[in-house]
Amino acid sequence: MKAVILTAGKGLRLMPITSSRPKPMIPLAGKPILEHTILGLKEAGIREILLIVGYKEKMIMNYFNKVQETLNIKIEYIKQSEQLGTGHAASLAKTFVKNESFLLMYGDLMIDKIIFKEIIERYIKSKLEGLISLIEVDNPQNFGIISLKSDGFVNKIVEKPSPDLNLGNLANAGIYIFSPLIFEAINKTEKSIRGEYEFTDSMQILINQLNGRILGYNIKDCYWSDIGLPWQLLEANNYFLEKIEGKILGEIEDNVLIIGRDDHEVEVGQLLYEFIVLALPYQRIHPDDAEGKSACNVEMLNRLNAHRIEGPEGKEETDPRWDVLKGIIEKNK
């Protein structure tokens, strides 16, 4: 199976972080978001990937042209010259996928890589026209909500519904698998009131006009983030750092005893990077976003308070290096 990743957007909600790089190229745990995704797809058995590029496309293309051989995966590119919506972006993949089913996803997602294997296996077993991944959310009014029939197939897709509609809390998680029939649905899609071809409209046409069946697949108990706000970068970064296994790359001399792991230096540097490079720029350009600023600061302080060291008398105390960074954050409140 091939994969198509949509990476053409500007990531406006993360400005100014995305003013100098596309959102999928923001580094998390030592790699761009997009590289984490590609490595996950590779583990799921995918060896050919198409990137739909647009905003600052050369940064994406230059990076992956350099690492493509190391990744041992074939990567192609198509530029979306006009920002005409996700439906239009997906339509550019028709020649690439030919007559095969393919995985389609948004390039700014950070997810547990096991999701790829699960949905591919489920789709192959089902032999349907489509599969859409779903995530349970607490604020459905901020997402595209999917209502399912009793048999688990998609009935209706509603963008940011009013709570009064009571359509449930299963949101579109932005990872799909489709047969080539989806391109016929895209061709029938008209521009929305935003002047764009919405991929969600194409899915509804696939169901209503082409009798296509789209299975809803709940990815509960798996990590998922659309990283729409800066503090979600902090959360995602922490999630992947915690998954990194420690390695000893040097030579250990005789009679040396190593107990546990010392992450203090790494964590101090990482938190400084997160706060100064990710959180502060957003707060400077959005000074009226009190909720966002508070969320950033609370996340950072919680992270700081979670790291304690044992003092000389066995009493837990805060590492003095943390106190310096904590003072900066407190001052920024």
C-alpha positions as protocol buffer text, in pm:
chain_id: "A"
residue {
  index: 1
  type: MET
  ca { x: 0 y: 0 z: 0 }
}
residue {
  index: 2
  type: LYS
  ca { x: 116 y: 353 z: -79 }
}
residue {
  index: 3
  type: ALA
  ca { x: 68 y: 660 z: 142 }
}
residue {
  index: 4
  type: VAL
  ca { x: -17 y: 1020 z: 61 }
}
residue {
  index: 5
  type: ILE
  ca { x: 60 y: 1293 z: 317 }
}
residue {
  index: 6
  type: LEU
  ca { x: -85 y: 1644 z: 291 }
}
residue {
  index: 7
  type: THR
  ca { x: 184 y: 1896 z: 390 }
}
residue {
  index: 8
  type: ALA
  ca { x: 95 y: 2208 z: 187 }
}
residue {
  index: 9
  type: GLY
  ca { x: -75 y: 2417 z: 459 }
}
residue {
  index: 10
  type: LYS
  ca { x: 69 y: 2719 z: 637 }
}
residue {
  index: 11
  type: GLY
  ca { x: -13 y: 2620 z: 996 }
}
residue {
  index: 12
  type: LEU
  ca { x: -157 y: 2963 z: 1073 }
}
residue {
  index: 13
  type: ARG
  ca { x: -259 y: 2877 z: 1430 }
}
residue {
  index: 14
  type: LEU
  ca { x: 107 y: 2819 z: 1519 }
}
residue {
  index: 15
  type: MET
  ca { x: 239 y: 3148 z: 1386 }
}
residue {
  index: 16
  type: PRO
  ca { x: 506 y: 3278 z: 1439 }
}
residue {
  index: 17
  type: ILE
  ca { x: 662 y: 2933 z: 1490 }
}
residue {
  index: 18
  type: THR
  ca { x: 554 y: 2842 z: 1136 }
}
residue {
  index: 19
  type: SER
  ca { x: 665 y: 3171 z: 983 }
}
residue {
  index: 20
  type: SER
  ca { x: 1007 y: 3021 z: 909 }
}
residue {
  index: 21
  type: ARG
  ca { x: 918 y: 2655 z: 850 }
}
residue {
  index: 22
  type: PRO
  ca { x: 619 y: 2439 z: 753 }
}
residue {
  index: 23
  type: LYS
  ca { x: 435 y: 2291 z: 1049 }
}
residue {
  index: 24
  type: PRO
  ca { x: 531 y: 1930 z: 957 }
}
residue {
  index: 25
  type: MET
  ca { x: 898 y: 2034 z: 981 }
}
residue {
  index: 26
  type: ILE
  ca { x: 880 y: 2152 z: 1343 }
}
residue {
  index: 27
  type: PRO
  ca { x: 1133 y: 1938 z: 1534 }
}
residue {
  index: 28
  type: LEU
  ca { x: 1006 y: 1714 z: 1812 }
}
residue {
  index: 29
  type: ALA
  ca { x: 1235 y: 1477 z: 2003 }
}
residue {
  index: 30
  type: GLY
  ca { x: 1517 y: 1537 z: 1756 }
}
residue {
  index: 31
  type: LYS
  ca { x: 1324 y: 1485 z: 1431 }
}
residue {
  index: 32
  type: PRO
  ca { x: 1069 y: 1682 z: 1226 }
}
residue {
  index: 33
  type: ILE
  ca { x: 706 y: 1584 z: 1287 }
}
residue {
  index: 34
  type: LEU
  ca { x: 691 y: 1451 z: 931 }
}
residue {
  index: 35
  type: GLU
  ca { x: 990 y: 1222 z: 978 }
}
residue {
  index: 36
  type: HIS
  ca { x: 826 y: 1058 z: 1281 }
}
residue {
  index: 37
  type: THR
  ca { x: 523 y: 992 z: 1059 }
}
residue {
  index: 38
  type: ILE
  ca { x: 726 y: 848 z: 772 }
}
residue {
  index: 39
  type: LEU
  ca { x: 916 y: 616 z: 1006 }
}
residue {
  index: 40
  type: GLY
  ca { x: 585 y: 494 z: 1148 }
}
residue {
  index: 41
  type: LEU
  ca { x: 448 y: 427 z: 800 }
}
residue {
  index: 42
  type: LYS
  ca { x: 765 y: 237 z: 711 }
}
residue {
  index: 43
  type: GLU
  ca { x: 720 y: 10 z: 1014 }
}
residue {
  index: 44
  type: ALA
  ca { x: 365 y: -59 z: 893 }
}
residue {
  index: 45
  type: GLY
  ca { x: 504 y: -188 z: 562 }
}
residue {
  index: 46
  type: ILE
  ca { x: 463 y: 120 z: 341 }
}
residue {
  index: 47
  type: ARG
  ca { x: 757 y: 186 z: 110 }
}
residue {
  index: 48
  type: GLU
  ca { x: 623 y: 452 z: -130 }
}
residue {
  index: 49
  type: ILE
  ca { x: 505 y: 792 z: -10 }
}
residue {
  index: 50
  type: LEU
  ca { x: 378 y: 1101 z: -191 }
}
residue {
  index: 51
  type: LEU
  ca { x: 409 y: 1437 z: -17 }
}
residue {
  index: 52
  type: ILE
  ca { x: 166 y: 1706 z: -133 }
}
residue {
  index: 53
  type: VAL
  ca { x: 376 y: 2016 z: -71 }
}
residue {
  index: 54
  type: GLY
  ca { x: 308 y: 2387 z: -98 }
}
residue {
  index: 55
  type: TYR
  ca { x: 409 y: 2630 z: 176 }
}
residue {
  index: 56
  type: LYS
  ca { x: 792 y: 2645 z: 195 }
}
residue {
  index: 57
  type: GLU
  ca { x: 806 y: 2324 z: -4 }
}
residue {
  index: 58
  type: LYS
  ca { x: 1181 y: 2346 z: -65 }
}
residue {
  index: 59
  type: MET
  ca { x: 1252 y: 2302 z: 306 }
}
residue {
  index: 60
  type: ILE
  ca { x: 1057 y: 1974 z: 304 }
}
residue {
  index: 61
  type: MET
  ca { x: 1201 y: 1851 z: -25 }
}
residue {
  index: 62
  type: ASN
  ca { x: 1563 y: 1939 z: 57 }
}
residue {
  index: 63
  type: TYR
  ca { x: 1545 y: 1765 z: 394 }
}
residue {
  index: 64
  type: PHE
  ca { x: 1390 y: 1442 z: 272 }
}
residue {
  index: 65
  type: ASN
  ca { x: 1602 y: 1426 z: -42 }
}
residue {
  index: 66
  type: LYS
  ca { x: 1902 y: 1412 z: 193 }
}
residue {
  index: 67
  type: VAL
  ca { x: 1764 y: 1145 z: 429 }
}
residue {
  index: 68
  type: GLN
  ca { x: 1557 y: 942 z: 182 }
}
residue {
  index: 69
  type: GLU
  ca { x: 1832 y: 688 z: 121 }
}
residue {
  index: 70
  type: THR
  ca { x: 1892 y: 645 z: 494 }
}
residue {
  index: 71
  type: LEU
  ca { x: 1521 y: 598 z: 554 }
}
residue {
  index: 72
  type: ASN
  ca { x: 1516 y: 336 z: 277 }
}
residue {
  index: 73
  type: ILE
  ca { x: 1181 y: 456 z: 147 }
}
residue {
  index: 74
  type: LYS
  ca { x: 1075 y: 612 z: -187 }
}
residue {
  index: 75
  type: ILE
  ca { x: 941 y: 967 z: -153 }
}
residue {
  index: 76
  type: GLU
  ca { x: 783 y: 1168 z: -433 }
}
residue {
  index: 77
  type: TYR
  ca { x: 645 y: 1523 z: -435 }
}
residue {
  index: 78
  type: ILE
  ca { x: 362 y: 1713 z: -600 }
}
residue {
  index: 79
  type: LYS
  ca { x: 311 y: 2083 z: -539 }
}
residue {
  index: 80
  type: GLN
  ca { x: -33 y: 2224 z: -461 }
}
residue {
  index: 81
  type: SER
  ca { x: 20 y: 2561 z: -627 }
}
residue {
  index: 82
  type: GLU
  ca { x: -310 y: 2708 z: -505 }
}
residue {
  index: 83
  type: GLN
  ca { x: -451 y: 2653 z: -157 }
}
residue {
  index: 84
  type: LEU
  ca { x: -787 y: 2519 z: -275 }
}
residue {
  index: 85
  type: GLY
  ca { x: -860 y: 2287 z: 16 }
}
residue {
  index: 86
  type: THR
  ca { x: -793 y: 1934 z: 131 }
}
residue {
  index: 87
  type: GLY
  ca { x: -1014 y: 1781 z: -139 }
}
residue {
  index: 88
  type: HIS
  ca { x: -810 y: 1951 z: -409 }
}
residue {
  index: 89
  type: ALA
  ca { x: -484 y: 1844 z: -242 }
}
residue {
  index: 90
  type: ALA
  ca { x: -598 y: 1481 z: -226 }
}
residue {
  index: 91
  type: SER
  ca { x: -700 y: 1487 z: -593 }
}
residue {
  index: 92
  type: LEU
  ca { x: -337 y: 1550 z: -692 }
}
residue {
  index: 93
  type: ALA
  ca { x: -250 y: 1196 z: -579 }
}
residue {
  index: 94
  type: LYS
  ca { x: -462 y: 1018 z: -840 }
}
residue {
  index: 95
  type: THR
  ca { x: -177 y: 941 z: -1080 }
}
residue {
  index: 96
  type: PHE
  ca { x: 50 y: 830 z: -796 }
}
residue {
  index: 97
  type: VAL
  ca { x: -188 y: 575 z: -641 }
}
residue {
  index: 98
  type: LYS
  ca { x: -321 y: 449 z: -979 }
}
residue {
  index: 99
  type: ASN
  ca { x: -583 y: 177 z: -920 }
}
residue {
  index: 100
  type: GLU
  ca { x: -475 y: 80 z: -570 }
}
residue {
  index: 101
  type: SER
  ca { x: -617 y: 160 z: -228 }
}
residue {
  index: 102
  type: PHE
  ca { x: -400 y: 407 z: -40 }
}
residue {
  index: 103
  type: LEU
  ca { x: -349 y: 563 z: 302 }
}
residue {
  index: 104
  type: LEU
  ca { x: -412 y: 938 z: 321 }
}
residue {
  index: 105
  type: MET
  ca { x: -333 y: 1162 z: 617 }
}
residue {
  index: 106
  type: TYR
  ca { x: -255 y: 1515 z: 729 }
}
residue {
  index: 107
  type: GLY
  ca { x: 115 y: 1585 z: 772 }
}
residue {
  index: 108
  type: ASP
  ca { x: 95 y: 1776 z: 1099 }
}
residue {
  index: 109
  type: LEU
  ca { x: -30 y: 1489 z: 1315 }
}
residue {
  index: 110
  type: MET
  ca { x: 171 y: 1323 z: 1590 }
}
residue {
  index: 111
  type: ILE
  ca { x: 37 y: 976 z: 1662 }
}
residue {
  index: 112
  type: ASP
  ca { x: 128 y: 640 z: 1807 }
}
residue {
  index: 113
  type: LYS
  ca { x: 278 y: 446 z: 1515 }
}
residue {
  index: 114
  type: ILE
  ca { x: 76 y: 133 z: 1605 }
}
residue {
  index: 115
  type: ILE
  ca { x: -227 y: 313 z: 1456 }
}
residue {
  index: 116
  type: PHE
  ca { x: -93 y: 263 z: 1103 }
}
residue {
  index: 117
  type: LYS
  ca { x: -66 y: -113 z: 1139 }
}
residue {
  index: 118
  type: GLU
  ca { x: -410 y: -139 z: 1299 }
}
residue {
  index: 119
  type: ILE
  ca { x: -602 y: 54 z: 1036 }
}
residue {
  index: 120
  type: ILE
  ca { x: -424 y: -113 z: 743 }
}
residue {
  index: 121
  type: GLU
  ca { x: -505 y: -458 z: 882 }
}
residue {
  index: 122
  type: ARG
  ca { x: -866 y: -359 z: 949 }
}
residue {
  index: 123
  type: TYR
  ca { x: -913 y: -214 z: 601 }
}
residue {
  index: 124
  type: ILE
  ca { x: -768 y: -516 z: 425 }
}
residue {
  index: 125
  type: LYS
  ca { x: -1001 y: -747 z: 617 }
}
residue {
  index: 126
  type: SER
  ca { x: -1309 y: -533 z: 553 }
}
residue {
  index: 127
  type: LYS
  ca { x: -1275 y: -490 z: 174 }
}
residue {
  index: 128
  type: LEU
  ca { x: -1460 y: -158 z: 181 }
}
residue {
  index: 129
  type: GLU
  ca { x: -1438 y: 169 z: -11 }
}
residue {
  index: 130
  type: GLY
  ca { x: -1297 y: 359 z: 282 }
}
residue {
  index: 131
  type: LEU
  ca { x: -1189 y: 375 z: 646 }
}
residue {
  index: 132
  type: ILE
  ca { x: -1169 y: 683 z: 865 }
}
residue {
  index: 133
  type: SER
  ca { x: -986 y: 696 z: 1197 }
}
residue {
  index: 134
  type: LEU
  ca { x: -1177 y: 847 z: 1488 }
}
residue {
  index: 135
  type: ILE
  ca { x: -1075 y: 993 z: 1821 }
}
residue {
  index: 136
  type: GLU
  ca { x: -1296 y: 1064 z: 2123 }
}
residue {
  index: 137
  type: VAL
  ca { x: -1285 y: 1432 z: 2221 }
}
residue {
  index: 138
  type: ASP
  ca { x: -1422 y: 1639 z: 2508 }
}
residue {
  index: 139
  type: ASN
  ca { x: -1505 y: 1942 z: 2293 }
}
residue {
  index: 140
  type: PRO
  ca { x: -1681 y: 1814 z: 1979 }
}
residue {
  index: 141
  type: GLN
  ca { x: -1783 y: 2166 z: 1878 }
}
residue {
  index: 142
  type: ASN
  ca { x: -1419 y: 2228 z: 1781 }
}
residue {
  index: 143
  type: PHE
  ca { x: -1383 y: 1927 z: 1549 }
}
residue {
  index: 144
  type: GLY
  ca { x: -1532 y: 1754 z: 1251 }
}
residue {
  index: 145
  type: ILE
  ca { x: -1766 y: 1503 z: 1415 }
}
residue {
  index: 146
  type: ILE
  ca { x: -1855 y: 1167 z: 1261 }
}
residue {
  index: 147
  type: SER
  ca { x: -2187 y: 1002 z: 1337 }
}
residue {
  index: 148
  type: LEU
  ca { x: -2193 y: 627 z: 1281 }
}
residue {
  index: 149
  type: LYS
  ca { x: -2468 y: 383 z: 1195 }
}
residue {
  index: 150
  type: SER
  ca { x: -2533 y: 88 z: 1423 }
}
residue {
  index: 151
  type: ASP
  ca { x: -2305 y: -128 z: 1206 }
}
residue {
  index: 152
  type: GLY
  ca { x: -2010 y: 107 z: 1250 }
}
residue {
  index: 153
  type: PHE
  ca { x: -2024 y: 268 z: 906 }
}
residue {
  index: 154
  type: VAL
  ca { x: -2016 y: 646 z: 864 }
}
residue {
  index: 155
  type: ASN
  ca { x: -2356 y: 808 z: 839 }
}
residue {
  index: 156
  type: LYS
  ca { x: -2282 y: 1180 z: 847 }
}
residue {
  index: 157
  type: ILE
  ca { x: -1989 y: 1418 z: 879 }
}
residue {
  index: 158
  type: VAL
  ca { x: -2052 y: 1756 z: 1042 }
}
residue {
  index: 159
  type: GLU
  ca { x: -1787 y: 2023 z: 1088 }
}
residue {
  index: 160
  type: LYS
  ca { x: -1782 y: 2184 z: 1434 }
}
residue {
  index: 161
  type: PRO
  ca { x: -2144 y: 2103 z: 1522 }
}
residue {
  index: 162
  type: SER
  ca { x: -2346 y: 2290 z: 1780 }
}
residue {
  index: 163
  type: PRO
  ca { x: -2365 y: 2099 z: 2111 }
}
residue {
  index: 164
  type: ASP
  ca { x: -2745 y: 2111 z: 2074 }
}
residue {
  index: 165
  type: LEU
  ca { x: -2723 y: 1866 z: 1784 }
}
residue {
  index: 166
  type: ASN
  ca { x: -2591 y: 1595 z: 2018 }
}
residue {
  index: 167
  type: LEU
  ca { x: -2397 y: 1414 z: 1744 }
}
residue {
  index: 168
  type: GLY
  ca { x: -2156 y: 1245 z: 1983 }
}
residue {
  index: 169
  type: ASN
  ca { x: -1787 y: 1298 z: 2043 }
}
residue {
  index: 170
  type: LEU
  ca { x: -1614 y: 1091 z: 1773 }
}
residue {
  index: 171
  type: ALA
  ca { x: -1392 y: 1333 z: 1584 }
}
residue {
  index: 172
  type: ASN
  ca { x: -1219 y: 1293 z: 1251 }
}
residue {
  index: 173
  type: ALA
  ca { x: -859 y: 1197 z: 1339 }
}
residue {
  index: 174
  type: GLY
  ca { x: -724 y: 1280 z: 993 }
}
residue {
  index: 175
  type: ILE
  ca { x: -596 y: 935 z: 889 }
}
residue {
  index: 176
  type: TYR
  ca { x: -784 y: 750 z: 614 }
}
residue {
  index: 177
  type: ILE
  ca { x: -763 y: 460 z: 374 }
}
residue {
  index: 178
  type: PHE
  ca { x: -959 y: 476 z: 47 }
}
residue {
  index: 179
  type: SER
  ca { x: -1010 y: 290 z: -276 }
}
residue {
  index: 180
  type: PRO
  ca { x: -966 y: 493 z: -599 }
}
residue {
  index: 181
  type: LEU
  ca { x: -1344 y: 555 z: -596 }
}
residue {
  index: 182
  type: ILE
  ca { x: -1273 y: 853 z: -370 }
}
residue {
  index: 183
  type: PHE
  ca { x: -1136 y: 1043 z: -673 }
}
residue {
  index: 184
  type: GLU
  ca { x: -1473 y: 1019 z: -845 }
}
residue {
  index: 185
  type: ALA
  ca { x: -1629 y: 1169 z: -532 }
}
residue {
  index: 186
  type: ILE
  ca { x: -1372 y: 1449 z: -531 }
}
residue {
  index: 187
  type: ASN
  ca { x: -1458 y: 1529 z: -894 }
}
residue {
  index: 188
  type: LYS
  ca { x: -1820 y: 1575 z: -789 }
}
residue {
  index: 189
  type: THR
  ca { x: -1730 y: 1803 z: -498 }
}
residue {
  index: 190
  type: GLU
  ca { x: -1818 y: 2171 z: -523 }
}
residue {
  index: 191
  type: LYS
  ca { x: -1645 y: 2457 z: -346 }
}
residue {
  index: 192
  type: SER
  ca { x: -1757 y: 2526 z: 10 }
}
residue {
  index: 193
  type: ILE
  ca { x: -1854 y: 2866 z: 146 }
}
residue {
  index: 194
  type: ARG
  ca { x: -1483 y: 2910 z: 226 }
}
residue {
  index: 195
  type: GLY
  ca { x: -1405 y: 2879 z: -144 }
}
residue {
  index: 196
  type: GLU
  ca { x: -1229 y: 2544 z: -97 }
}
residue {
  index: 197
  type: TYR
  ca { x: -1287 y: 2183 z: -196 }
}
residue {
  index: 198
  type: GLU
  ca { x: -1339 y: 2012 z: 138 }
}
residue {
  index: 199
  type: PHE
  ca { x: -1233 y: 1650 z: 164 }
}
residue {
  index: 200
  type: THR
  ca { x: -1507 y: 1585 z: 419 }
}
residue {
  index: 201
  type: ASP
  ca { x: -1763 y: 1689 z: 152 }
}
residue {
  index: 202
  type: SER
  ca { x: -1605 y: 1437 z: -85 }
}
residue {
  index: 203
  type: MET
  ca { x: -1645 y: 1161 z: 175 }
}
residue {
  index: 204
  type: GLN
  ca { x: -2012 y: 1247 z: 216 }
}
residue {
  index: 205
  type: ILE
  ca { x: -2056 y: 1230 z: -163 }
}
residue {
  index: 206
  type: LEU
  ca { x: -1885 y: 890 z: -165 }
}
residue {
  index: 207
  type: ILE
  ca { x: -2147 y: 768 z: 82 }
}
residue {
  index: 208
  type: ASN
  ca { x: -2458 y: 940 z: -50 }
}
residue {
  index: 209
  type: GLN
  ca { x: -2408 y: 939 z: -427 }
}
residue {
  index: 210
  type: LEU
  ca { x: -2167 y: 653 z: -498 }
}
residue {
  index: 211
  type: ASN
  ca { x: -2294 y: 407 z: -236 }
}
residue {
  index: 212
  type: GLY
  ca { x: -1949 y: 380 z: -87 }
}
residue {
  index: 213
  type: ARG
  ca { x: -1909 y: 237 z: 262 }
}
residue {
  index: 214
  type: ILE
  ca { x: -1668 y: 409 z: 501 }
}
residue {
  index: 215
  type: LEU
  ca { x: -1588 y: 228 z: 823 }
}
residue {
  index: 216
  type: GLY
  ca { x: -1527 y: 432 z: 1136 }
}
residue {
  index: 217
  type: TYR
  ca { x: -1229 y: 306 z: 1336 }
}
residue {
  index: 218
  type: ASN
  ca { x: -1184 y: 437 z: 1691 }
}
residue {
  index: 219
  type: ILE
  ca { x: -816 y: 476 z: 1781 }
}
residue {
  index: 220
  type: LYS
  ca { x: -882 y: 499 z: 2155 }
}
residue {
  index: 221
  type: ASP
  ca { x: -597 y: 423 z: 2395 }
}
residue {
  index: 222
  type: CYS
  ca { x: -343 y: 548 z: 2138 }
}
residue {
  index: 223
  type: TYR
  ca { x: -157 y: 878 z: 2144 }
}
residue {
  index: 224
  type: TRP
  ca { x: -290 y: 1136 z: 1897 }
}
residue {
  index: 225
  type: SER
  ca { x: -241 y: 1511 z: 1861 }
}
residue {
  index: 226
  type: ASP
  ca { x: -314 y: 1754 z: 1580 }
}
residue {
  index: 227
  type: ILE
  ca { x: -77 y: 2006 z: 1740 }
}
residue {
  index: 228
  type: GLY
  ca { x: -294 y: 2306 z: 1671 }
}
residue {
  index: 229
  type: LEU
  ca { x: -161 y: 2512 z: 1962 }
}
residue {
  index: 230
  type: PRO
  ca { x: 190 y: 2568 z: 2104 }
}
residue {
  index: 231
  type: TRP
  ca { x: 137 y: 2389 z: 2435 }
}
residue {
  index: 232
  type: GLN
  ca { x: 43 y: 2078 z: 2237 }
}
residue {
  index: 233
  type: LEU
  ca { x: 396 y: 2090 z: 2097 }
}
residue {
  index: 234
  type: LEU
  ca { x: 522 y: 2067 z: 2453 }
}
residue {
  index: 235
  type: GLU
  ca { x: 297 y: 1771 z: 2528 }
}
residue {
  index: 236
  type: ALA
  ca { x: 394 y: 1588 z: 2207 }
}
residue {
  index: 237
  type: ASN
  ca { x: 763 y: 1652 z: 2262 }
}
residue {
  index: 238
  type: ASN
  ca { x: 742 y: 1512 z: 2613 }
}
residue {
  index: 239
  type: TYR
  ca { x: 551 y: 1205 z: 2489 }
}
residue {
  index: 240
  type: PHE
  ca { x: 822 y: 1112 z: 2240 }
}
residue {
  index: 241
  type: LEU
  ca { x: 1113 y: 1195 z: 2472 }
}
residue {
  index: 242
  type: GLU
  ca { x: 974 y: 954 z: 2727 }
}
residue {
  index: 243
  type: LYS
  ca { x: 978 y: 678 z: 2464 }
}
residue {
  index: 244
  type: ILE
  ca { x: 1348 y: 720 z: 2386 }
}
residue {
  index: 245
  type: GLU
  ca { x: 1548 y: 434 z: 2530 }
}
residue {
  index: 246
  type: GLY
  ca { x: 1878 y: 513 z: 2698 }
}
residue {
  index: 247
  type: LYS
  ca { x: 2197 y: 396 z: 2525 }
}
residue {
  index: 248
  type: ILE
  ca { x: 2558 y: 374 z: 2634 }
}
residue {
  index: 249
  type: LEU
  ca { x: 2773 y: 444 z: 2329 }
}
residue {
  index: 250
  type: GLY
  ca { x: 3108 y: 470 z: 2505 }
}
residue {
  index: 251
  type: GLU
  ca { x: 3329 y: 219 z: 2683 }
}
residue {
  index: 252
  type: ILE
  ca { x: 3253 y: 141 z: 3047 }
}
residue {
  index: 253
  type: GLU
  ca { x: 3569 y: 88 z: 3253 }
}
residue {
  index: 254
  type: ASP
  ca { x: 3605 y: -191 z: 3508 }
}
residue {
  index: 255
  type: ASN
  ca { x: 3462 y: -128 z: 3856 }
}
residue {
  index: 256
  type: VAL
  ca { x: 3223 y: 140 z: 3723 }
}
residue {
  index: 257
  type: LEU
  ca { x: 2869 y: 111 z: 3853 }
}
residue {
  index: 258
  type: ILE
  ca { x: 2588 y: 282 z: 3660 }
}
residue {
  index: 259
  type: ILE
  ca { x: 2254 y: 309 z: 3837 }
}
residue {
  index: 260
  type: GLY
  ca { x: 1942 y: 439 z: 3662 }
}
residue {
  index: 261
  type: ARG
  ca { x: 1963 y: 730 z: 3419 }
}
residue {
  index: 262
  type: ASP
  ca { x: 2046 y: 1095 z: 3465 }
}
residue {
  index: 263
  type: ASP
  ca { x: 1817 y: 1305 z: 3246 }
}
residue {
  index: 264
  type: HIS
  ca { x: 1868 y: 1638 z: 3423 }
}
residue {
  index: 265
  type: GLU
  ca { x: 2102 y: 1796 z: 3168 }
}
residue {
  index: 266
  type: VAL
  ca { x: 1889 y: 1676 z: 2877 }
}
residue {
  index: 267
  type: GLU
  ca { x: 1565 y: 1789 z: 3039 }
}
residue {
  index: 268
  type: VAL
  ca { x: 1694 y: 2137 z: 3133 }
}
residue {
  index: 269
  type: GLY
  ca { x: 1813 y: 2198 z: 2778 }
}
residue {
  index: 270
  type: GLN
  ca { x: 1494 y: 2055 z: 2632 }
}
residue {
  index: 271
  type: LEU
  ca { x: 1267 y: 2268 z: 2849 }
}
residue {
  index: 272
  type: LEU
  ca { x: 1464 y: 2582 z: 2769 }
}
residue {
  index: 273
  type: TYR
  ca { x: 1425 y: 2501 z: 2399 }
}
residue {
  index: 274
  type: GLU
  ca { x: 1052 y: 2437 z: 2435 }
}
residue {
  index: 275
  type: PHE
  ca { x: 984 y: 2751 z: 2634 }
}
residue {
  index: 276
  type: ILE
  ca { x: 1206 y: 3000 z: 2449 }
}
residue {
  index: 277
  type: VAL
  ca { x: 1170 y: 2867 z: 2093 }
}
residue {
  index: 278
  type: LEU
  ca { x: 813 y: 2737 z: 2097 }
}
residue {
  index: 279
  type: ALA
  ca { x: 609 y: 2896 z: 2374 }
}
residue {
  index: 280
  type: LEU
  ca { x: 745 y: 3252 z: 2405 }
}
residue {
  index: 281
  type: PRO
  ca { x: 715 y: 3346 z: 2033 }
}
residue {
  index: 282
  type: TYR
  ca { x: 349 y: 3248 z: 2034 }
}
residue {
  index: 283
  type: GLN
  ca { x: 285 y: 3447 z: 2351 }
}
residue {
  index: 284
  type: ARG
  ca { x: 461 y: 3754 z: 2213 }
}
residue {
  index: 285
  type: ILE
  ca { x: 256 y: 3764 z: 1892 }
}
residue {
  index: 286
  type: HIS
  ca { x: -72 y: 3669 z: 2065 }
}
residue {
  index: 287
  type: PRO
  ca { x: -57 y: 3882 z: 2385 }
}
residue {
  index: 288
  type: ASP
  ca { x: -435 y: 3877 z: 2427 }
}
residue {
  index: 289
  type: ASP
  ca { x: -456 y: 3497 z: 2434 }
}
residue {
  index: 290
  type: ALA
  ca { x: -459 y: 3469 z: 2812 }
}
residue {
  index: 291
  type: GLU
  ca { x: -590 y: 3113 z: 2803 }
}
residue {
  index: 292
  type: GLY
  ca { x: -312 y: 3001 z: 2572 }
}
residue {
  index: 293
  type: LYS
  ca { x: -44 y: 3174 z: 2777 }
}
residue {
  index: 294
  type: SER
  ca { x: -173 y: 3018 z: 3096 }
}
residue {
  index: 295
  type: ALA
  ca { x: -184 y: 2673 z: 2940 }
}
residue {
  index: 296
  type: CYS
  ca { x: 177 y: 2706 z: 2824 }
}
residue {
  index: 297
  type: ASN
  ca { x: 298 y: 2818 z: 3165 }
}
residue {
  index: 298
  type: VAL
  ca { x: 103 y: 2554 z: 3357 }
}
residue {
  index: 299
  type: GLU
  ca { x: 240 y: 2279 z: 3129 }
}
residue {
  index: 300
  type: MET
  ca { x: 596 y: 2402 z: 3179 }
}
residue {
  index: 301
  type: LEU
  ca { x: 565 y: 2438 z: 3557 }
}
residue {
  index: 302
  type: ASN
  ca { x: 411 y: 2093 z: 3590 }
}
residue {
  index: 303
  type: ARG
  ca { x: 704 y: 1951 z: 3397 }
}
residue {
  index: 304
  type: LEU
  ca { x: 951 y: 2132 z: 3622 }
}
residue {
  index: 305
  type: ASN
  ca { x: 786 y: 2019 z: 3943 }
}
residue {
  index: 306
  type: ALA
  ca { x: 786 y: 1659 z: 3824 }
}
residue {
  index: 307
  type: HIS
  ca { x: 1167 y: 1646 z: 3833 }
}
residue {
  index: 308
  type: ARG
  ca { x: 1313 y: 1617 z: 4180 }
}
residue {
  index: 309
  type: ILE
  ca { x: 1656 y: 1510 z: 4302 }
}
residue {
  index: 310
  type: GLU
  ca { x: 1768 y: 1358 z: 4630 }
}
residue {
  index: 311
  type: GLY
  ca { x: 1968 y: 1594 z: 4847 }
}
residue {
  index: 312
  type: PRO
  ca { x: 2279 y: 1505 z: 5046 }
}
residue {
  index: 313
  type: GLU
  ca { x: 2073 y: 1401 z: 5349 }
}
residue {
  index: 314
  type: GLY
  ca { x: 1829 y: 1190 z: 5151 }
}
residue {
  index: 315
  type: LYS
  ca { x: 1574 y: 1470 z: 5149 }
}
residue {
  index: 316
  type: GLU
  ca { x: 1407 y: 1549 z: 4818 }
}
residue {
  index: 317
  type: GLU
  ca { x: 1472 y: 1898 z: 4693 }
}
residue {
  index: 318
  type: THR
  ca { x: 1441 y: 2087 z: 4367 }
}
residue {
  index: 319
  type: ASP
  ca { x: 1746 y: 2085 z: 4141 }
}
residue {
  index: 320
  type: PRO
  ca { x: 1875 y: 2448 z: 4152 }
}
residue {
  index: 321
  type: ARG
  ca { x: 1896 y: 2449 z: 3774 }
}
residue {
  index: 322
  type: TRP
  ca { x: 1521 y: 2406 z: 3761 }
}
residue {
  index: 323
  type: ASP
  ca { x: 1480 y: 2709 z: 3988 }
}
residue {
  index: 324
  type: VAL
  ca { x: 1640 y: 2934 z: 3725 }
}
residue {
  index: 325
  type: LEU
  ca { x: 1400 y: 2826 z: 3453 }
}
residue {
  index: 326
  type: LYS
  ca { x: 1106 y: 2830 z: 3694 }
}
residue {
  index: 327
  type: GLY
  ca { x: 1186 y: 3192 z: 3775 }
}
residue {
  index: 328
  type: ILE
  ca { x: 1176 y: 3283 z: 3405 }
}
residue {
  index: 329
  type: ILE
  ca { x: 838 y: 3118 z: 3361 }
}
residue {
  index: 330
  type: GLU
  ca { x: 693 y: 3276 z: 3678 }
}
residue {
  index: 331
  type: LYS
  ca { x: 810 y: 3618 z: 3560 }
}
residue {
  index: 332
  type: ASN
  ca { x: 636 y: 3564 z: 3226 }
}
residue {
  index: 333
  type: LYS
  ca { x: 294 y: 3504 z: 3387 }
}
